[in-house]
Amino acid sequence: MSDLVDVDSVRLSDLSLEGWFGLGLITVGLVVIGQTAVEWDMFGDNPVAGLAVGGFLAVFGAFMAYENGRPECDETCDACGEHIRSQSSRDGLSEFVEVRASGTPRRARLGPLSVVTERNTGRWVYCSGKCAAADAESRVLVSHVETEAVRAAEVDDAT
């Protein structure tokens, strides 16, 4: 039943207490919107405040629940191509290695002014330390403007 509701691979079973609190806020927001609509229809009350508060609660609750249930990593390994999905509230023993690197940015200069025109960054995700170490042997992470190459640092295998 809990996997029947699935939005962008966010499942109800992946929610922690914070995510369930967000679902509670959605419910409260929808109740406030419904109550405001009934009072407006029956008594002619001004609906703007109730709709604004209820809408805010519902949207904020949806944001909280979605962010809480979203996986930390849902990609493919850059070395072997295996699918990686890591969810802190579901998979306590799964691992993934994320490597980020940056180099000297390209700059445009006009007199004393300097503006960054292009950033020199890279990001790689691996399913294990073994894949990261195997890929680090051959991958050149970032090339500098002076055509120097920085080799990937060796990754210790945690397993």
Protein Blocks (a to p, Z undefined) as FASTA:
>chain_A
ZZmpcgehiafklpcfklmmmmmmmmmmmmmmmmmmmmmmmnopafklmmmmmmmmmmmm
mmmmmmmmpcfbdcddfklopacdddfklmmmbccdddddddddddddehjbccdfbdcd
dddddfbfklmmmmmmmpcfbdcfkopacdddddddfZZ
